[in-house]
Amino acid sequence: MKLYLALPVMNESENLPAFLKCLSEQAESNFELFVCVNQPDLWWTEPDKVKICNDNRRSIKILKTDHSFPVHLIDRSSPGRGWKGKHYGVGWARKTTMDAINIKAHDKDIIISMDADTFYPPDYLSSVQNLFERFPTKVGLSNPYYHLLSDEEKTDRAMLRYEIYMRSYSINMLRINNPYSFTALGSAMSFPLWAYRKVNGITPHKSGEDFYFLQKLRKSGELILWNRARAFPSPRPSDRVFFGTGPAIIKGIEGNWNSYPIYHYKLFDEVKKNRDAFHDLFQKDFIVPMSGFLHEIFKEENIWRPLRENSKSADQFADACFRKIDALRILQYLKYRQNQLKYSNEFCLKENLICFKADFLLPEDFRFEIAEIELLDEIRNRIVLLEDNLQRATLTG
């Protein structure tokens, strides 16, 4: 088993030296790094983008120096080599590196997706390798993460608020034992080549390629959700993609959290009731919590009938339902229902902490926008422990 690291790079020359140092200090040395330095080719003619182009040029120079491990540079940045047309962005960069690895690697080798602004502790690569040696049939790893504080008050406030959103979602999905209980970060996911080939690779979405890819992997098998070693992504604001940590922090600094509500735990109970009904729905139609939403989203008079007609057993039907009502549909349903509830984010967090048995009460006057950073960090750290315990409990074998 060999490790292949897939790294998209754009405007990362300041982060690359520290990232490469992380790799040189890894306990596991049997790896190769594939890097795609990328940007649209037209940016060389756009005055407001030339700075990024020149930064990419510096990155290429850094990557071409000698390193203690093999570095395979894919230049999609130099004049004439950048992306053409609509095909550009981090999704295409990840796909380019992973497809290049796919040509060289063997079935049992591992692709580790990384970002240049993320810190990886010395045991990161070895811990990933050990997990896939222990669980050779798993199709991927959604690695635990932890954003470090930046000492920038606005950035840290937004980052902690975003993490509380993500971890509240994750804990609730784990609590109801939902198959899509993964957290998608491009800087913290890994998978064997056989699984990558099984699902025909990653689809190059401009944003959320990590989410859609893990969802695709999960439909083909089971994911690992826990690792002793965490990835430590940067909390920096970024507008290079449409959603994810960077855009969330930008919106958060502006006070806009409409896309990232703290979902009330009862909504996840509704999701569970829906999934629990799959086998019975094979026998006959009846109303489930998600019925109205599913009718609205799929524009079908009866979404169960075609699935039933194409299934020979209740188990086969339940699997078809699992594939149709996937992580994206669950997330859409949560937003749909949250808007109906009209609950504040603070109220939902308080209710969730009680449901999680967190043994931690928020102040009566708690509000995200004025809470001390220390309090937000304490909330984050409390639910990190809860999430870690639930993720660890998913490991078997």
C-alpha positions as CSV (number, residue, x, y, z in Angstrom):
1,M,0.0,0.0,0.0
2,K,1.4,3.3,-1.1
3,L,0.1,6.8,-0.3
4,Y,-0.5,9.4,-3.0
5,L,-1.2,13.0,-1.9
6,A,-3.5,15.1,-4.1
7,L,-3.0,18.9,-3.7
8,P,-4.7,21.7,-5.6
9,V,-2.8,25.0,-5.5
10,M,-3.9,28.5,-6.3
11,N,-2.5,31.6,-4.6
12,E,-0.7,29.5,-2.0
13,S,2.9,30.5,-2.2
14,E,2.9,31.8,1.4
15,N,1.5,28.5,2.7
16,L,3.5,26.1,0.6
17,P,6.8,26.1,2.6
18,A,5.0,25.3,5.9
19,F,2.9,22.6,4.1
20,L,5.9,21.0,2.5
21,K,7.7,21.1,5.9
22,C,4.7,19.2,7.3
23,L,5.2,16.5,4.7
24,S,8.9,16.2,5.3
25,E,8.2,15.6,9.0
26,Q,5.7,12.8,8.5
27,A,6.5,9.5,10.2
28,E,5.4,7.6,7.0
29,S,7.7,8.3,4.1
30,N,6.3,6.0,1.4
31,F,4.3,8.7,-0.4
32,E,4.3,10.8,-3.5
33,L,2.8,14.3,-3.9
34,F,0.8,15.3,-7.0
35,V,0.2,19.1,-7.3
36,C,-2.0,21.0,-9.7
37,V,-1.1,24.7,-9.7
38,N,-4.1,26.2,-11.5
39,Q,-6.1,29.2,-12.7
40,P,-8.1,30.2,-15.8
41,D,-5.7,31.2,-18.6
42,L,-7.6,34.4,-19.1
43,W,-6.5,35.7,-15.8
44,W,-3.1,36.7,-17.3
45,T,-5.0,39.4,-19.2
46,E,-7.1,40.6,-16.2
47,P,-5.4,43.3,-14.1
48,D,-7.2,42.3,-10.9
49,K,-6.1,38.6,-11.3
50,V,-2.5,39.0,-12.4
51,K,-1.4,39.0,-8.7
52,I,-2.7,35.5,-8.4
53,C,-1.0,34.4,-11.6
54,N,2.3,35.7,-10.3
55,D,1.7,34.0,-7.0
56,N,1.1,30.7,-8.8
57,R,4.4,31.3,-10.7
58,R,6.2,31.5,-7.3
59,S,4.4,28.4,-6.2
60,I,5.7,26.5,-9.2
61,K,9.2,27.7,-8.4
62,I,8.9,26.4,-4.8
63,L,7.6,23.1,-6.0
64,K,10.4,22.6,-8.5
65,T,13.1,22.8,-5.8
66,D,14.5,19.6,-4.3
67,H,12.4,17.8,-1.7
68,S,12.8,14.6,0.3
69,F,9.9,13.0,-1.5
70,P,8.7,12.8,-5.1
71,V,6.7,15.9,-6.3
72,H,4.7,15.6,-9.5
73,L,3.8,19.1,-10.8
74,I,0.8,19.6,-13.1
75,D,1.1,23.1,-14.4
76,R,-2.4,24.5,-15.3
77,S,-1.2,28.1,-14.5
78,S,1.6,29.3,-16.8
79,P,0.5,31.3,-19.8
80,G,-1.2,29.1,-22.3
81,R,-1.6,26.2,-19.8
82,G,-4.4,27.5,-17.6
83,W,-8.0,26.4,-17.7
84,K,-10.0,27.2,-20.8
85,G,-13.7,28.0,-20.9
86,K,-16.0,27.0,-18.1
87,H,-13.9,24.1,-16.8
88,Y,-11.9,25.6,-13.9
89,G,-11.7,25.8,-10.2
90,V,-10.7,23.6,-7.2
91,G,-13.0,20.8,-8.3
92,W,-11.1,20.5,-11.6
93,A,-7.8,20.8,-9.9
94,R,-8.6,18.0,-7.5
95,K,-9.9,15.8,-10.3
96,T,-6.7,16.5,-12.4
97,T,-4.4,15.4,-9.6
98,M,-6.5,12.4,-8.7
99,D,-6.9,11.2,-12.3
100,A,-3.1,11.5,-12.7
101,I,-2.6,9.4,-9.6
102,N,-5.2,6.9,-10.9
103,I,-3.0,6.3,-14.0
104,K,0.0,5.4,-11.9
105,A,-1.3,3.8,-8.7
106,H,-2.6,0.3,-7.8
107,D,-6.0,-0.7,-6.5
108,K,-4.9,-0.9,-2.9
109,D,-3.0,2.4,-2.9
110,I,-4.5,5.4,-1.1
111,I,-5.3,8.9,-2.3
112,I,-5.1,11.5,0.4
113,S,-6.7,14.8,-0.5
114,M,-5.0,17.8,1.1
115,D,-4.9,21.6,1.1
116,A,-1.9,23.8,1.3
117,D,-3.3,26.0,4.1
118,T,-3.9,23.0,6.4
119,F,-1.5,21.7,9.1
120,Y,-1.0,17.9,9.2
121,P,0.6,16.4,12.4
122,P,3.6,14.0,11.9
123,D,1.4,10.9,12.4
124,Y,-1.3,12.0,9.9
125,L,-0.2,9.9,6.9
126,S,0.6,6.8,9.0
127,S,-2.7,7.0,10.8
128,V,-4.6,7.1,7.5
129,Q,-2.6,4.2,6.3
130,N,-3.3,2.2,9.4
131,L,-7.0,2.7,9.2
132,F,-7.2,1.4,5.6
133,E,-5.0,-1.6,6.6
134,R,-7.4,-2.3,9.4
135,F,-10.6,-1.7,7.3
136,P,-9.7,-2.8,3.8
137,T,-13.3,-2.8,2.6
138,K,-14.1,0.8,3.5
139,V,-14.5,3.1,0.6
140,G,-13.2,6.3,2.2
141,L,-12.2,8.3,5.2
142,S,-13.9,11.5,6.3
143,N,-11.1,12.7,8.6
144,P,-11.8,14.6,11.8
145,Y,-10.7,18.3,11.6
146,Y,-10.1,21.2,14.0
147,H,-9.7,24.9,12.9
148,L,-7.0,26.7,14.9
149,L,-7.7,30.2,16.2
150,S,-6.2,33.1,14.2
151,D,-6.2,35.8,16.8
152,E,-8.3,37.9,14.5
153,E,-11.5,38.4,16.5
154,K,-14.0,38.7,13.5
155,T,-12.4,35.7,11.7
156,D,-12.4,33.5,14.9
157,R,-15.9,34.4,15.8
158,A,-17.1,33.4,12.3
159,M,-15.0,30.3,12.2
160,L,-16.3,29.1,15.6
161,R,-19.9,29.8,14.6
162,Y,-19.4,27.8,11.4
163,E,-17.8,24.9,13.3
164,I,-20.7,24.8,15.8
165,Y,-23.0,24.6,12.8
166,M,-21.1,21.8,11.2
167,R,-20.6,19.8,14.4
168,S,-24.2,20.2,15.5
169,Y,-25.3,18.8,12.2
170,S,-22.7,15.9,12.4
171,I,-23.6,14.9,16.0
172,N,-27.3,14.8,15.1
173,M,-26.7,12.7,12.0
174,L,-24.5,10.3,14.1
175,R,-27.2,10.3,16.8
176,I,-29.8,9.0,14.5
177,N,-27.3,6.6,12.9
178,N,-27.8,8.1,9.4
179,P,-25.5,6.5,6.7
180,Y,-24.6,10.0,5.4
181,S,-23.0,11.1,8.7
182,F,-19.9,12.5,7.1
183,T,-18.3,15.9,7.2
184,A,-16.9,16.9,3.8
185,L,-13.6,18.8,3.8
186,G,-11.4,18.6,0.7
187,S,-8.4,18.9,3.0
188,A,-9.5,15.9,5.1
189,M,-10.6,13.0,3.0
190,S,-8.9,9.8,1.8
191,F,-9.9,6.7,-0.2
192,P,-8.4,3.7,-1.8
193,L,-7.9,3.6,-5.6
194,W,-10.3,0.7,-6.1
195,A,-13.1,2.8,-4.6
196,Y,-12.2,5.8,-6.7
197,R,-12.4,3.6,-9.8
198,K,-15.6,2.0,-8.6
199,V,-17.4,5.3,-8.7
200,N,-15.7,6.6,-11.8
201,G,-13.7,9.3,-10.0
202,I,-14.5,12.7,-8.6
203,T,-17.0,15.0,-10.4
204,P,-15.4,18.5,-10.8
205,H,-18.0,20.7,-9.3
206,K,-16.9,24.4,-8.8
207,S,-17.9,24.1,-5.2
208,G,-18.7,21.2,-2.9
209,E,-16.8,18.7,-4.9
210,D,-15.7,17.1,-1.7
211,F,-19.4,16.8,-0.5
212,Y,-20.6,15.3,-3.7
213,F,-17.7,12.9,-3.9
214,L,-18.1,11.6,-0.4
215,Q,-21.8,11.2,-1.0
216,K,-21.0,9.2,-4.2
217,L,-18.5,7.0,-2.3
218,R,-21.0,6.4,0.5
219,K,-23.6,5.1,-1.9
220,S,-21.0,2.5,-2.9
221,G,-19.9,1.4,0.5
222,E,-19.1,2.5,4.1
223,L,-16.9,5.4,5.2
224,I,-14.5,5.6,8.1
225,L,-15.5,8.6,10.2
226,W,-12.8,8.7,12.9
227,N,-9.1,9.0,13.1
228,R,-6.7,9.6,16.0
229,A,-4.9,12.3,13.9
230,R,-6.9,15.4,13.0
231,A,-6.4,17.8,10.1
232,F,-6.1,21.5,11.1
233,P,-7.5,23.6,8.3
234,S,-6.9,27.4,8.1
235,P,-9.9,29.6,9.1
236,R,-9.0,32.2,6.5
237,P,-11.8,33.9,4.5
238,S,-11.9,32.9,0.9
239,D,-14.2,33.6,-2.1
240,R,-12.6,31.1,-4.5
241,V,-15.6,28.7,-4.1
242,F,-19.3,29.4,-3.7
243,F,-19.7,27.5,-0.4
244,G,-17.6,25.8,2.2
245,T,-15.4,27.2,5.1
246,G,-13.9,30.2,3.3
247,P,-17.2,31.7,1.9
248,A,-19.0,30.8,5.2
249,I,-16.4,32.9,7.1
250,I,-16.8,35.8,4.7
251,K,-20.6,35.7,5.2
252,G,-20.2,35.2,8.9
253,I,-18.0,38.3,9.2
254,E,-20.8,40.2,7.5
255,G,-23.4,38.7,9.9
256,N,-25.1,36.6,7.2
257,W,-25.7,33.0,8.5
258,N,-28.8,32.3,6.5
259,S,-27.0,29.4,4.7
260,Y,-25.7,27.9,7.9
261,P,-28.5,27.7,10.5
262,I,-28.2,25.5,13.7
263,Y,-30.8,22.9,12.9
264,H,-33.1,21.8,15.7
265,Y,-32.5,18.2,16.8
266,K,-36.2,17.3,16.3
267,L,-35.8,17.7,12.5
268,F,-33.2,14.9,12.5
269,D,-35.7,12.8,14.4
270,E,-38.0,13.4,11.4
271,V,-35.3,12.3,9.0
272,K,-34.9,9.1,11.1
273,K,-38.6,8.4,11.0
274,N,-38.5,8.7,7.3
275,R,-35.7,6.3,6.9
276,D,-37.2,3.8,9.4
277,A,-40.3,3.6,7.2
278,F,-38.4,2.5,4.0
279,H,-39.2,-1.2,4.5
280,D,-42.8,-0.7,5.3
281,L,-43.2,1.6,2.3
282,F,-42.3,-1.3,0.1
283,Q,-45.7,-2.8,1.0
284,K,-47.9,0.3,0.7
285,D,-47.9,4.1,0.5
286,F,-48.4,6.2,3.6
287,I,-47.4,9.7,4.8
288,V,-43.9,10.1,6.2
289,P,-42.4,13.3,7.7
290,M,-40.6,14.1,4.4
291,S,-43.6,13.4,2.1
292,G,-44.5,17.0,1.3
293,F,-40.9,18.0,0.8
294,L,-40.1,15.0,-1.4
295,H,-43.1,15.7,-3.6
296,E,-42.1,19.3,-4.0
297,I,-38.4,18.6,-4.7
298,F,-38.8,15.7,-7.1
299,K,-42.0,16.9,-8.8
300,E,-43.3,13.3,-8.9
301,E,-46.8,12.3,-8.0
302,N,-45.6,9.2,-6.2
303,I,-41.8,8.8,-5.6
304,W,-42.1,5.4,-4.1
305,R,-44.0,3.6,-6.9
306,P,-41.1,3.5,-9.5
307,L,-38.7,2.4,-6.8
308,R,-41.1,-0.3,-5.7
309,E,-41.6,-1.5,-9.2
310,N,-37.9,-1.8,-9.8
311,S,-37.2,-3.7,-6.5
312,K,-37.5,-7.4,-5.9
313,S,-37.4,-7.2,-2.1
314,A,-37.9,-4.8,0.8
315,D,-34.2,-4.6,1.3
316,Q,-33.6,-3.7,-2.4
317,F,-36.3,-1.1,-2.1
318,A,-34.8,0.4,1.1
319,D,-31.4,0.7,-0.7
320,A,-33.1,2.5,-3.6
321,C,-34.7,4.9,-1.1
322,F,-31.3,5.4,0.6
323,R,-29.7,6.4,-2.7
324,K,-32.6,8.7,-3.8
325,I,-32.9,10.5,-0.4
326,D,-29.2,11.2,-0.1
327,A,-27.1,13.6,1.9
328,L,-28.1,16.5,-0.4
329,R,-31.8,15.8,-0.1
330,I,-31.5,15.5,3.7
331,L,-29.7,18.8,3.9
332,Q,-32.3,20.5,1.7
333,Y,-35.1,19.1,3.9
334,L,-33.4,20.4,7.1
335,K,-33.3,23.9,5.6
336,Y,-36.9,23.6,4.3
337,R,-38.1,22.6,7.8
338,Q,-35.9,25.0,9.7
339,N,-37.4,27.9,7.8
340,Q,-40.9,26.7,8.9
341,L,-39.9,26.5,12.6
342,K,-38.7,30.1,12.9
343,Y,-36.5,29.2,15.8
344,S,-33.4,31.3,16.6
345,N,-30.0,29.7,16.2
346,E,-29.4,30.3,19.9
347,F,-32.5,28.5,20.9
348,C,-31.7,25.5,18.6
349,L,-28.2,25.3,20.0
350,K,-29.5,25.3,23.6
351,E,-32.0,22.6,22.7
352,N,-29.4,20.5,20.9
353,L,-27.0,20.7,23.8
354,I,-29.7,19.3,26.1
355,C,-30.5,16.5,23.6
356,F,-26.7,15.7,23.3
357,K,-26.5,15.5,27.1
358,A,-23.6,17.9,26.9
359,D,-23.8,18.8,30.6
360,F,-23.2,22.4,29.6
361,L,-25.8,25.2,29.9
362,L,-25.5,28.4,27.8
363,P,-26.1,31.8,29.5
364,E,-29.8,32.9,29.3
365,D,-28.7,36.0,27.3
366,F,-26.4,34.0,24.9
367,R,-26.1,35.5,21.4
368,F,-23.6,34.4,18.8
369,E,-22.8,37.9,17.7
370,I,-21.8,39.2,21.1
371,A,-20.5,36.1,22.9
372,E,-16.9,36.1,24.0
373,I,-14.5,34.2,21.8
374,E,-13.6,32.1,24.9
375,L,-17.2,31.0,25.3
376,L,-17.6,30.1,21.7
377,D,-14.4,28.1,21.8
378,E,-15.6,26.3,24.9
379,I,-18.8,25.4,23.1
380,R,-16.8,24.2,20.1
381,N,-14.5,22.1,22.3
382,R,-17.4,20.5,24.2
383,I,-19.1,19.3,21.1
384,V,-15.8,18.2,19.6
385,L,-15.6,15.7,22.4
386,L,-19.2,14.6,21.8
387,E,-18.6,14.2,18.1
388,D,-15.3,12.4,18.6
389,N,-17.0,9.8,20.9
390,L,-19.8,9.2,18.4
391,Q,-17.4,8.9,15.4
392,R,-15.1,6.5,17.3
393,A,-18.1,4.3,18.2
394,T,-18.8,3.8,14.4
395,L,-15.5,1.8,14.1
396,T,-15.9,-1.9,14.1
397,G,-13.6,-4.8,13.4
